[in-house]
Amino acid sequence: MNLKLRIWRQSGPHAAGRFVEYQAPGISPDASFLEMLDVVNERLIENGEVPIAFDHDCREGICGSCGLMINGVAHGPDPGTATCQLHMRRFKDGDIITIEPWRARAFPVIRDLVVDRSAFDRIMQAGGFVSANTGSAPDGNAIPIPKDAVEQAMDAAQCIGCGACVAACPNGSASLFTGAKITHLGLLPQGQPERERRALGMVLQMDAEGFGGCTLFGECQDACPKQISIETISRMNRDFLRAMLTLRPASTGAAGAG
Amino acid sequence: MDLNSRTPSGPIQQKWDRHRFELKLVNPANKRKYSVIVVGSGLAGGSAAATLSELGYQVKCFCFQDSPRRAHSIAAQGGINAAKNYQNDGDSIWRLFYDTVKGGDFRAREANVYRLAQISVNIIDQCVAQGVPFAREYGGLLANRSFGGAQVSRTFYARGQTGQQLLLGAYQALEKEIARGGVVMFARTEMLDLIVINGRARGIVARDMVTGKVQSHVADAVVLATGGYGNVFYLSTNAKGSNATAIWRAHKRGALFGNPCYTQIHPTCIPVSGEYQSKLTLMSESLRNDGRVWVPKQRGDQRPPDQIPDADRDYYLERKYPSFGNLAPRDIASRAAQEVCDDGRGVGPNGLGVFLDFADAIKRLGEDRIRERYGNLFEMYQRITDENPYRVPMRIFPAVHYTMGGLWVDYDLMSTIPGLFVIGEANFSDHGANRLGASALMQGLADGYFIVPYTIGDYLAGAKLEKVGVDHAEVIGTEGIVNERVLRLLAVHGRRTVDSFHRELGKLMWDKCGMARSAEGLREAIQLIPALRDEFWQNVNVPGSDAELNQALEKAGRVADFLELGELMCRDALHREESCGGHFRVEYQTDEGEAKRDDERFAYVAAWEWRGDGAEPCLNREPLTFENVQLATRSYK
C-alpha cells in the first residue's frame, strides 16, 4: 500500500518543530506501524537524510517505550493496542497519516517523536513501592490473598508506563498512571502499611511535575493499551483524601520524600 | 590462563551455606565508603542495584532505555520456577537441581545449579512481599503450572506477564532506593567501555544518548547485567535495543567469554511474514500445556486445518516423546519442528511453521477457561497475524530467544577481571547448553537479590583498592578510545545502512550457526563474517552527529560488536565436536536424529580469551565434574 505521512520533526528540546511530509510507497499491510517507520527511515538514510527518531524497544506491547499520536489518537485506532502492535492492515491504501509525539507539559520533546517521561519515575519514587528489603520476606503462602483481589490488582498492575493516558487527557493528567499503581498495591495486604503515605506522596509528586488534574473525561482509559479502568482513579482519590485527613502535616513531608 | 571456579568444597547441599559463612564481610559503617556500578536494570541488574543500596553501598545504575522499568526482562511471559513443592507433587530442591542439570544437557556447573535451586524458594517469598500479584487459587494460596522440561508444577506466574510483574517489583525496589539516595540512576546512558586499572575493573565509559556526551564513571566494583546477545541473529525475540556491547567491550579488556555458541531457539514463536520484519514475537511456552503441536502427515496437504482428520495429522512431539509429549524441552521441540518442515510438511505461506492447536483443550475446558489462561497471548497472536486462534490453530516456528553463553564467571559470579561481576543472562550462567522454561527469571533474580550482594562484599573487603579519580591516565585513555571509535563510525560515509549489515549478519548466523550447524557451514561463516566486518567499516552510512540523540549511531556501535561476536560464536560451535542442548552439530547425532554428546572430550566450559584484532582467540577449558548427578543420555521419551 502507498501512504502519505505527516511527521513531526524537531531537532532538539529547544528547537522549533514542524510537520514534514513523506511518501511511503510499497508498504506491506502485514508490517507493524513501527516497521513501516523503519522502512521510511532506511530510505531516508539511503538518500542522505537524517532518520526520524522514535522510542521503541520490545515491539511486543509490554515495555512501554513506544508511543505515538497517530491521527490525533494515542497509539492509533485499535483499542487496547500499543503503537508497536498496530499493523498497517488497519489503514487503507492512499491514507494520509499524521504522526506526532506525546504532547504534555510534563513530557518535553527530546527530538522528533521522542519525549522525556522521567516524571513517571519520580512519581514512583514518591511512594510507588512496598518497602520490603531483600531478605526480610515471610513464606509466600504465609498471607493468603483472595483470588479476586489479586486479579483486580493485576488488572491495574499491567500498566506499561507508556504515557498514552497523559497524552490523551485534555488536562495532561497522569491520574490513570498514578491511580493504577496506588490501586495495585492498595488492593494487596502487602501494600497496606504504606497505603496512605503512598497515595499522598505520589499525588503530590504528580502535581509537582506539572501534570494536570483529573476532571473525568475518561479519554485515558480509552487510550490505555492495557485497558486500565478509571476506577483506579477513584481509588487514588479515596486513598489520597483519607491520607490528607489522617496523616499529620509533619509526616506528609516525609511521605513526599519517599 | 588458569581458570579457577573457586567452587567451595564439601557436600553440595552445604556449599553455599558454608561459603556464605566464609565470605568476608564489610561492616555496615564501611559499606557506604564503597561504590558499585551496575550496568543494566533488568531482573538481575535492578534487583542487584536495589539490594546493594539497601545494604549501604553507593550505587550507580545505568540503562540505555528511558526508564529502568523498560529492560527486556519485562517481556518474559510464562513464569518463574521455584522448588516450593506447594502442589505436593514430589518437587524438591534436589529435583529442580536435577532437572536443570539434565535440561542443560550436563554442561553446567553442578554447584551453581544447586545454589540456584536452593535460592529459588526465597525469590518467590521476596517477590510476594513486594506485592507481585502472582496467580492464586480460590483459597488465596499461590497457584502453579507446569512448564517444558519438567514433570512437576513448580512454575509461579502472573497471567502471561510474569516477567513484567517481577521486573516492576525490582524496579519499584530500585526507585525506593533512588528516592532514599542510595542509587543514582543514569537512564538513556549506554556503556561503551570498561575501565581496567592495575588489572581490576574500576569503572565504565558511557555515552549520554540525549546529549551525546561521553563520560567516565569510576567505582570500586562493576556489575554487568546487560542481558543476552540473541540479536546477533538480527531476528530474535529480544528487544530491538538488546545488545552485546557491554560484555563484548569487557571481553576485549580481558574477561573470558564462556560457551558463546550455546543459543536457545524457542519453539513457539510467530513465524516470519516478510522482509520488513524487525523482530519475532514469542508465544509463551505455557501454551504447550494445553495446545497440541502437529503437522499434516502428507506433504503438500493444502486442506484447511479443521478439515484434516486426526488420522491424517502427525502429533509428532506426542509420537516421538510420549512421556513428555508437547512439553518436551525447547531445544528438542525446536529441532523437531525444523525436521518436519525440512520434510516438506510445514504449514503456512512459506512452509516454515507448525500448528499449535487448542481445539481439544477448548472442547475439554471450554473457551472461557482457555481465555482466562491465555487470553492476552491469543489477543497478541490475532493482532499480529489477523487469525483467531480460538477458531484456527496457531502457526508457530522456532526463533532465537536466549543465549546460554556469556562472560565466564566463578562461583562468586566474578569474571576473570577482578572486580568485574557478571549476572543474569549476561554471564555464561547456570543453564549449561540449554535453558529450561521459567528458569531465566529465577536465575536473574537469584544473582541479583541473593548472590552478588554477598560475594561483592567479600571482594571489596579483601581488595585493598587505591583511590582513583576520573583524571586517572587509564580513565582518560579509555575515554579517548571510545570517542575515537564514535567519530570513526560517523566518518565512514558509506552507502549501506547499519540495518542492512545487521540483516546480512543475522541471516548468515541463522543459516550457519543456527538450529543445525556443520563444520563446513561454520568454516564458511568464519570466512564470510570478517569480510562483512571489513565492508561495514568501509561502507556503512551513519548519518547525523555525535553530539545529539542519534539512534543510527547507537545501532552502528552495537552492530560493529555483533560482527566480532558472531565470528567467535562460529569458532566455538566449530570446535565443539558434539551435539548438546541448543548446540546441534549435524555430524554428531544418533541414528534417530537425537543429539549425541561426547563427554570424554567436551565435558568442559569453553572460555575464550581475546588476543587482539585479527588474532585467533585462545581457548581455555574449565572441566565439569558431576559428583551428584550421573552423566546420562538425556531422554524425554
Interface residues (C-beta under 8 A of the other chain):
Chain A: S11 G12 S28 D30 A31 S32 L34 E35 M36 D38 V39 E42 I45 E46 G48 E49 V50 P51 A53 D55 H56 D57 C58 R59 E60 G61 I62 C63 G64 S65 D78 G80 T81 Q85 H87 R89 I110 R111 V114 D116 R117 S118 F120 D121 M124 Q125 A126 G128 F129 V130 S131 A132 N133 T134 G135 S136 A137 P138 D139 G140 N141 I143 P144 I145 P146 K147 V150 A153 M154 A157 Q158 I160 G161 H184 L185 L188 Q190 G191 A257 G258
Chain B: S47 A50 T51 E54 Q65 D66 S67 P68 R69 R70 H72 I74 A75 K84 Y86 N122 I124 D125 Q126 C127 V128 A129 Q130 G131 P133 F134 A135 R136 E137 Y138 G139 G140 L141 L142 A158 R159 Q161 Q164 Q165 L168 Y171 Q172 A173 E175 K176 I178 A179 R180 M185 A187 V210 A239 K240 G241 S273 G274 Y276 Q277 S278 K279 T281 L282 E379 M380 R383 I384 D386 Y449 F450 P453 R495 T497 D499 S500 N541 P543 G544 E548 L549 Q551 A552
